[in-house]
Amino acid sequence: MLRTVFLALLMLFLCFSSKNTEAKDVKVGFSISKTGIFAAAAGSQLNTYKLWGEQVNAAGGLTVGGKQHPIKLVFYDDQSNTAKAVQIYEKLITKDKVDLLLAPWGTALHVAIVGVLERYKFPMVGNSAASVLLRDVKAKNIWFPTSSFPDVQSTAIAEILQNQGVKSVSLITNQLQYTQENKKFIIPALKKARIKLLVNEDYPPGVKDLTALLTKVKSANADAVLAYTYPGDSVLYAKGAREVGLNAKTQVVLLGPQYGFFGGIFGPAANGLITMGHWTPYRKDWPNAKKFYDDYTARWKGPPDTLDAPMTQMSVEILEQAVAKSGLNRDKLRKTISSETFQTINGPARFEGVMNVLLPTMMSQIQDGKIHIIWPPKQATAKIISKPAWK
Amino acid sequence: MTLPSNRVIGLAALITFIFLGIPMLGSEYIMGLGLTLLMWIALTQSWVILSAMTGYISLGHAVFFGVGAYVMVLCFNTIPFILSIIIAGLVGFILAFVIGYPCLRVRGPYFVILTFGLAELIKFIVINVEAGMGKFGRLVFGAPSLEILYYLILSLALTSILVTYFVRRSRFGFGLRAIRENEEAAETLGIDVARFKALAFAISATVPSMVGAVMILRNSYFEPMDVFNPVTSFTIVSMAIIGGGDDAPGPIYGALALVLLQELLWANWPEIYMIILGILLIIFVLKAPQGIHGWIISYRKYGKYENS
């Protein structure tokens, strides 16, 4: 009897002692748009999160207070729905009790969860989004590594149009958050650059066909077309533009051409399209950019997009460096993120308010099937070309 | 009008007491879940007053939820939020009454399509108005605490339950059910059919508008595509069908079953929960077409499961 009790106690002790020496998992939570209107674009964000988790765990874990801890990713499908995203982030914080949060996809969902982040004072580095709305309300627990804020981006687009000798423009805009913000700022920027706005039309997010709208754009015969699309409807734009023979020499398609699926559908026909984006794997002064491109391509059997995947990678790099310095304490983490400089695949990052002030605003263009930075000239990896006629 | 039995009153008091106590558990997750459950109870109860009692199936109740939310964001920080909730209810009532008169002239599938189309129309009007004002989503910062919102939704859920219960047992309720059974016969009996239907529509729109006004404070972000999401209307109809019947218990059972099942599946199998949920719903509709309430009544009556 005594021997049995002794053995049981010994087993219990061994169990507990082995558990204590094991590093505790760091739970990292986020919501992802696996279904709904953002699903077409959100895949690369999830791939990047998973790749990061695998790489960190393979290297021994996330460094917290000098010790390494394995990462456990906790995520749910938000169905591209803002109310669902709010519910998920509340659940991640209060029920799953995650240690760190990663961002959902897109500006609308980022904006939607800001209320939750502020209520629980939970810092989160955003990625696939930028909103002047959040900059203006001075949110304290979210930051955007991107430089594609609609106001400064609109200035850059107007400069490109001037550079190309554009005198008139047609503008079509999706009624979602980010594209509407861009529309708000491009109109005064065009006016300032003395460029005439011939067509200015909105279309709903769930649109299934843009042919009628693009026929109107074609008959206006403007020098340039600004298509403020989301990834899903960028395909409708390109298909429609090809069908109606919309061959303006300058065509800006805001969101879409950066993604792999776009190149897969249109191939060389997409050459010459200008789009937003401040990253390319071909910049020599961002040493880890090419490595990320290669790692992602090897892991997911295809290249990353040049917008969400690098921004997502930036956000986890910033988070990782901040946690290594300040641990998991939310107040310390907030202070570190908002004051330190971080090294990322898109160059150094430092935040003032919610904005990354070290990354200049840039625009990209598809040339020979590759994304190149074409603006501003100091940052460019290639010169701007005119859009050849659709084939 | 028959009054509820002591047993029913006791059971209702016990359930109310349990819901009143949820915030005291100190778990925001459970409180959030309770809030969601109460929201669906309130929405489904309201739908029952029009659709289950008159047989006019509305597939556009999301519009009232959205309109209530819109009223709240427009009034937020200008007037007390309680007043905004009341105004949202009034706007919902008037809107439904005004559109009810012409819309309720059509019946069956035409009415279903009309309500769905109307909801989409109002959604796109709001989207265009917002775009025209240069707005693209509105943030609602400084909303009341989750606890306050919970009690507000609880009171709206209780109100909707009581309204459904008493309407069903009133002369007005008998009139509505007579319309469902045979509208022409009801008219020959002296029922003012047009007024009854419009009033039922208006009553069924009031609480959803108030619920929308409260829920936008919880989500803290107004985006027309989401607040006018037709999935809200589909969910209400699903819950009413699962709950069954044209009385107050049906929506409670329906909301309880669907919310808890969804939460259970979502929390444990996030990757495949929609597939499991779909399969379970198909099995349920095939095996218990009269809904949970009908199944309980039939079980009590015959002491066993009766399918017809």
Interface residues (C-beta under 8 A of the other chain):
Chain A: T35 F75 Y76 D77 N81 T82 A83 V86 Q87 E90 K91 T94 K95 A108 V111 A112 V114 G115 V116 E118 L133 L134 V137 Q175 L176 Q177 Y178 Q180 E181 K184 D202 P204 P205 G206
Chain B: S27 E28 Y29 G32 T36 F124 I127 N128 A131 G134 F136 G137 L139 V140 F141 A143 M215 R218 N219 S220 Y221 E223 M225 D226 N229 W266 A267 P270 M274
